[in-house]
Amino acid sequence: MPGFIHFCIVVALASALSLLVGKSNIDRTQADRLHDFNVTVVLLNWSRLPNVVKIVSEICQNLLEDTVQSVVVWNNSPKTISHQDFSNSLCPSDRLRIVNSPENLYFQARYIACAEASTAYCFIQDDDFSIRPQIIKALNARINQDAVPVIHLQPPHEMLSSQLRTTVVGDKIHTTFAWLGYGTMLMRSRAVEFLSLLDRLKVTEEERKMADNYFTILSNVIPERWFDEGIELGGGQAFTVGTEGDERNNRHIVRAAEILDTLVSANQTNPLDLPFTSFAKETSEPSHVSRAPCHDKPCIFETSINLLPHKIGGSPTSAAEILGLEKDALLILGEAGKSHYLEFPPSHAVDGRADTVFRSPQGANRDDYVALDTTKSFSYVKDAELVFLVDPPTEIILRHSAFESSADGCVWNTWDRGLECFDANFAKTVRLCKSSLSHVSGRYFRVRSLKPMQEKWGVFEMFVDIQSEE
């Protein structure tokens, strides 16, 4: 399956682990321990210090024991801050670094702070969103185990924009735009290379300060993006306000695309030795696999279901057409298609709420799948189950699907689904379906449609339930 091909180069994890919180007599593997303290969290402060304190407190109370080595607060505000401002955050002073910038460096400060870190990875986010600790753990597990250089969290409206801005010109340009402030995990080396590229290109001071508008586009790689709606904190003074802010952002997005066009053209004549920007030829189509982190444990929902029409993209001749592509695609998608995308995203299948649902825009296709990546390999105890809350049409799809597990996302084993479905006790239009995992092991668990069907997918929740043995 397309969404799992890249996993085939990953060595399978060596020993079994326990999934759920609760009792477990299985020790964590050495491979897991290597992931500990791999991450530096970078936060920018300008006008929302109470939010920054709240975010730092959440991170220090939940992630310092196994994920985050340190937190960097880069203060772009002229008002100096100190550790005293974080006295109630329960964050040890040796794990919290505060940088009072002599001037407002805007968004380039993220990359400077990350480049100066001692960890292999950085997690960066804006100060108006809170990201659940379990999601940061899932990001860390994914980027560690699967050699993904960068992963962006995007709310549905930004994901739609990023998807529609995907720009492919032959085998030379394959890029898009994605914001980093909703939460982004990246290899520290990417921040180092990006800053080096900006130096080599001798970009203007304004372009450097607007670094977020250049990062994804200049990489010339379509990054991995996860649906996640985050927890909006608000407050303070937003940087992008009104038409003027949108025009400034668009101006820099187009400028980044123009620079990429120039670099790619120059590389064809005389190969360039530049950091960060990929000049590798890409002949495959961009993946349409969608992912979303689980809300309450480090796991990832994944689906191969097409969320957009196949022919929605245009045929650009340059990266500079990036905004025009989005505009044209929105017209093709129409208001109904846009509303469906925004109202029923994949993140609704793992948000812990039975009143939200992920819905496919069309009937099930052969080999459509929904899957959970538990981020670790497990051997399951008795009473373990793969559980779905679905609508009645999806129950029909489940009964005509293969139930499969894998340790590495490459070799798949089918198990006897033994599917049982009942009316959910809170709604007769919702079916509770369970499949036993008592004799199943693996890291990935998926349900794959075996034939085309007119029924559409409708998944309210999907999770693994394990009753710990006494």
PENORCOR-V445426 format. One line per field, one symbol per residue. ss: DSSP state (H for helix, E for strand, - for the rest). burial: 1 if it has 9 or more other ideal C-beta (glycine too) atoms within 8 Angstrom, else 0. Layout:
BEGIN
ss: ???
burial: ???
END
This chain:
BEGIN
ss: -HHHHHHHH-------E------------HHHH-----EEEEEEE---HHHHHHHHHHHHHH-----EEEEEEEE-------HHHH------HHHEEEEE-------HHHHHHHH-----EEEEE---EE--HHHHHHHHHHHHH----EEEEE-HHHHHHHHH--EEE---EEE--------EEEEHHHHHHHHHHHHHH---HHHHH--HHHHHHHH----EEEE---EE---------HHHHHHHHHHHHHHHHHHHHHHHHHHHH--------------------EEEE------EEEE---------------HHHHHHHHHHHHHHHHHHHHHHHHH--HHHH--------EEEEEE-----EEEEEEEEEEE-----EEEEEEEHHHHHHH--EEEEEE------EE-----EEEEE--EEEEEEEEEE----EEEEEEEEE------EEEEEEEEEE-----
burial: 00110011010010001011000000001001001001111111110110111111111100110011111111111000100001001010001101101001111111111110101011111011111111111111111111001111111101111111111110011111111111111111011111111100000000111111111111110010111101001001000000001101110111111111101101100001000110100000000111111110011111111111000110010110111111011101100011011100111111100100111110111001111111111101100111111110111111011011111111001010001010010000011111111101111111111000101111111111110100
END
